[in-house]
Amino acid sequence: MSDWEIPANIFNAAAILLAMLNSVHTWWTSIVGCLLFGIVFYQARLYADVTLQAFFIVASVVGWWSWLHGNRGGQLPVRSIPGRVFAGLVAAALVAAAGYGWLLARFTDAYAPFPDSIVLTFSILGQLLLVRRRYETWWCWLGVNTIAVPLYATRELYLTSLLYVAFWINALVALVRWRRFIK
């Protein structure tokens, strides 16, 4: 276990819980947690996850602003997107994962480049949907967490794997909870 794994898990657990509760404080806790997870994943040679943490930091800054001011200066409401649009986004994420996985397999010593790339692309999709407060974000997070749990366990990141089990449960609860917020 990395010295950074425990604090990374604490901050990211807080961020995910705050997201499920639809709280704007999800964003600053996410920034701190992502910085720490970047170190953890680099040490574990999960390079797609390092890239993902950098993306999360930028997206968290945007999300923080968007949730507070993204609706003509007011708070952004929770909304849903059409099913066919979501299906197209899922297809694009799968194509991107295949391409990035191939690059990692070909040019790096990455461990599990394809599952790691799926975690990357669907996390990006989930985060973009979360930034815009879209209900479908939670479907993405269920998929990400389903793949991430065994992936992280194989790298002996047991605490992080356990956290992602909690994230999976959180995503399921949020899926039900956010349904009530849709406008």
C-alpha positions as CSV (number, residue, x, y, z in Angstrom):
1,M,0.0,0.0,0.0
2,S,1.2,3.5,-0.9
3,D,1.5,6.1,1.8
4,W,-0.8,8.2,-0.3
5,E,-3.6,5.6,-0.6
6,I,-5.3,6.2,2.7
7,P,-5.7,10.0,2.3
8,A,-6.6,9.6,-1.3
9,N,-9.4,7.2,-0.4
10,I,-10.6,9.5,2.4
11,F,-10.9,12.6,0.2
12,N,-12.4,10.7,-2.7
13,A,-14.9,8.9,-0.5
14,A,-16.0,12.3,0.8
15,A,-16.3,13.7,-2.7
16,I,-18.4,10.8,-4.0
17,L,-20.7,10.9,-0.9
18,L,-21.1,14.6,-1.4
19,A,-21.9,14.1,-5.1
20,M,-24.6,11.6,-4.2
21,L,-26.1,14.1,-1.8
22,N,-26.0,16.7,-4.7
23,S,-23.6,19.0,-2.7
24,V,-21.3,21.5,-4.4
25,H,-18.6,20.6,-1.8
26,T,-18.0,17.4,-3.9
27,W,-15.7,19.5,-6.1
28,W,-13.0,20.8,-3.8
29,T,-12.7,17.4,-2.0
30,S,-12.5,15.8,-5.4
31,I,-9.5,18.0,-6.4
32,V,-7.5,17.0,-3.3
33,G,-8.4,13.3,-3.7
34,C,-7.5,13.3,-7.3
35,L,-4.1,14.8,-6.7
36,L,-3.4,12.1,-4.2
37,F,-4.8,9.3,-6.4
38,G,-2.5,10.5,-9.2
39,I,0.5,9.6,-7.1
40,V,-1.0,6.2,-6.1
41,F,-1.8,5.2,-9.6
42,Y,1.5,6.3,-11.0
43,Q,3.3,4.1,-8.4
44,A,1.0,1.2,-9.5
45,R,1.8,1.7,-13.2
46,L,-1.9,2.4,-14.0
47,Y,-1.1,5.2,-16.4
48,A,-4.6,5.7,-17.8
49,D,-5.7,6.3,-14.3
50,V,-3.0,8.9,-13.8
51,T,-4.3,10.7,-16.9
52,L,-7.8,10.3,-15.5
53,Q,-6.9,12.1,-12.3
54,A,-5.5,15.1,-14.2
55,F,-8.8,15.2,-16.2
56,F,-10.8,15.0,-12.9
57,I,-8.9,17.9,-11.4
58,V,-9.7,20.1,-14.4
59,A,-13.3,18.8,-14.6
60,S,-13.8,19.5,-10.9
61,V,-12.8,23.1,-11.3
62,V,-15.3,23.4,-14.1
63,G,-18.0,21.4,-12.2
64,W,-17.6,23.6,-9.1
65,W,-18.2,26.7,-11.2
66,S,-21.0,25.1,-13.3
67,W,-23.0,23.8,-10.3
68,L,-22.9,27.3,-8.7
69,H,-23.3,29.5,-11.8
70,G,-24.0,27.3,-14.9
71,N,-27.7,28.1,-15.2
72,R,-27.6,31.8,-16.2
73,G,-25.9,32.7,-12.9
74,G,-28.1,30.3,-10.8
75,Q,-27.6,26.7,-9.7
76,L,-27.7,24.1,-12.4
77,P,-30.7,21.7,-12.1
78,V,-30.5,17.9,-12.5
79,R,-31.6,16.8,-15.9
80,S,-31.8,13.7,-18.0
81,I,-30.6,13.1,-21.6
82,P,-32.4,11.2,-24.4
83,G,-31.6,7.5,-24.5
84,R,-30.2,7.5,-28.1
85,V,-27.8,10.3,-27.1
86,F,-26.6,8.4,-24.2
87,A,-26.2,5.2,-26.3
88,G,-24.1,7.3,-28.8
89,L,-21.9,8.5,-25.9
90,V,-21.4,5.0,-24.6
91,A,-20.4,3.8,-28.1
92,A,-17.9,6.7,-28.4
93,A,-16.4,5.8,-25.0
94,L,-16.0,2.2,-26.1
95,V,-14.2,3.2,-29.3
96,A,-11.9,5.6,-27.4
97,A,-11.2,2.9,-24.8
98,A,-10.1,0.5,-27.5
99,G,-7.8,3.1,-29.1
100,Y,-6.3,4.2,-25.8
101,G,-5.9,0.6,-24.6
102,W,-4.1,-0.2,-27.9
103,L,-1.7,2.7,-27.4
104,L,-0.9,1.7,-23.8
105,A,-0.4,-1.9,-24.8
106,R,1.9,-1.0,-27.7
107,F,4.0,1.8,-26.2
108,T,4.1,1.4,-22.4
109,D,4.5,-1.2,-19.7
110,A,1.0,-0.5,-18.5
111,Y,-0.7,-3.2,-16.4
112,A,-4.1,-4.2,-17.9
113,P,-4.2,-1.5,-20.6
114,F,-7.7,-2.3,-21.9
115,P,-9.6,-2.5,-18.6
116,D,-7.7,0.5,-17.4
117,S,-8.7,2.4,-20.6
118,I,-12.4,1.5,-20.1
119,V,-12.2,2.9,-16.6
120,L,-10.6,6.0,-18.1
121,T,-13.1,6.7,-20.9
122,F,-16.3,5.9,-18.9
123,S,-15.0,8.0,-16.0
124,I,-14.5,10.9,-18.4
125,L,-18.0,10.4,-19.7
126,G,-19.4,10.0,-16.2
127,Q,-17.6,13.1,-15.0
128,L,-18.7,15.2,-18.0
129,L,-22.3,14.2,-17.2
130,L,-21.8,14.9,-13.5
131,V,-20.4,18.4,-14.3
132,R,-23.6,19.1,-16.2
133,R,-25.7,17.4,-13.5
134,R,-27.1,14.8,-15.8
135,Y,-28.8,11.8,-14.2
136,E,-27.1,9.3,-16.5
137,T,-23.8,10.0,-14.8
138,W,-24.7,7.3,-12.3
139,W,-25.0,4.6,-15.0
140,C,-21.5,5.4,-16.0
141,W,-20.2,5.2,-12.5
142,L,-21.9,1.8,-11.9
143,G,-20.0,0.5,-15.0
144,V,-16.7,2.1,-14.0
145,N,-16.8,0.7,-10.4
146,T,-17.7,-2.8,-11.6
147,I,-14.4,-2.9,-13.6
148,A,-12.3,-0.9,-11.2
149,V,-12.9,-3.1,-8.2
150,P,-11.1,-6.2,-9.5
151,L,-8.6,-4.1,-11.5
152,Y,-7.3,-2.3,-8.4
153,A,-7.4,-5.6,-6.3
154,T,-5.0,-7.2,-8.9
155,R,-2.5,-4.4,-8.2
156,E,-2.8,-5.0,-4.5
157,L,-4.6,-1.7,-4.0
158,Y,-7.0,-3.4,-1.6
159,L,-8.2,-0.3,0.2
160,T,-8.9,1.5,-3.1
161,S,-10.7,-1.6,-4.4
162,L,-12.8,-1.6,-1.2
163,L,-13.5,2.1,-1.7
164,Y,-14.8,1.4,-5.2
165,V,-17.2,-1.2,-3.8
166,A,-18.5,1.6,-1.7
167,F,-18.6,3.8,-4.8
168,W,-20.6,1.2,-6.6
169,I,-23.2,1.2,-3.7
170,N,-23.1,5.0,-3.7
171,A,-23.8,5.1,-7.5
172,L,-26.8,2.7,-7.0
173,V,-28.2,4.9,-4.2
174,A,-27.6,8.1,-6.3
175,L,-29.3,6.6,-9.3
176,V,-32.5,6.3,-7.2
177,R,-32.0,9.5,-5.3
178,W,-31.2,11.8,-8.3
179,R,-34.3,10.5,-10.1
180,R,-36.3,12.7,-7.8
181,F,-34.2,15.8,-8.7
182,I,-34.8,15.6,-12.5
183,K,-36.5,18.8,-13.8
